[in-house]
């Protein structure tokens, strides 16, 4: 079967059709541009459209603000935790140097005129050189010299210490009591008067020199040491006291005035009486004060007697039972009593321990007379199981003439007394 011939497109017709299609497309684009460029008539807003439009507007404004804001720098990365450093070793604290022995304590009783500078008239030719000119000061030199020479004492008083710079005058030499004074144009003179435990002495040192007064200090040092050595050499020998007996006798009475701080008691007295109780010397006590009185049996006067566990401050009456004879300066004492529990029981390891030293002898007055008394400084420790729980100081003056303590001063807070200072002074013995 033969096929029918296909229709053929004319090229010219195709060209015309293409041009027409292009023109139609361009016209459509133009009409669309015109329509979009004309302002739109706003439509009446409904509540739904208004809220949506406001929300869109807020979002748009936030987006524009974020675009306008400069970019923030990136957040720094968290720093790595430093590795733990080892703690430094505690500083090494150097041990304090050992305490140096103190020199003798001095009382300066000089008149004021000897402590300050004074320049006399040219005709008199001398001046007094005051304390401010000396370094080290003269009292320090005196204290050290007394200690170096082994002078023992507890009460050292300086009643005179004067330094003079003298220009050799035309007056008589005997006025200054310096033989051959004209040999030197200048003299350093030092005069001193001291008292050690009631023993008094004086000294005078002189040293002449040439040149001007600027050389005074060197020569004054020689005069000062010479004056001190003279005074030391002139001190009377200390009295050699020896107790008659450390044990009081039966049938005697000792009455003490007592003062306490704070004043828990007023007008207080302690009266002790001794009497034989079998073969032992017993002591009874009467304690009177403004609010009443109390009588009690103190105990037995004997070393280490069990009754001593029951005493507090009034037990100072038993102290002489623990003294060793003969008494001498520098002698040390130590003794202890049981320290009772609150209920009155006694147990091992709980003690009151005394440690003391005889520092010197002092004269004390009682009953119209004056008698020597040994000054003993003690420390009282309250010890429990080897540990010191409290500590107080007691200074005791023991008077051999009355065979008992003549004065006692306790200072410090202790577990068995309510006062921080107690003083008992013997006012009657018979």
Beta strands, then each sheet from edge to edge (+ up, - down):
strand 1: 106-108
strand 2: 118-119
strand 3: 126-128
strand 4: 156-167
strand 5: 186-196
strand 6: 199-209
strand 7: 253-261
strand 8: 268-277
strand 9: 280-289
strand 10: 292-300
strand 11: 332-338
strand 12: 350-366
strand 13: 369-384
strand 14: 387-399
strand 15: 404-411
strand 16: 421-429
sheet 1: 1+ 4+ 3- 2+
sheet 2: 1+ 4+ 5- 6+
sheet 3: 10+ 9- 8+ 7- 16+ 15- 14+ 13- 12+ 11-
end
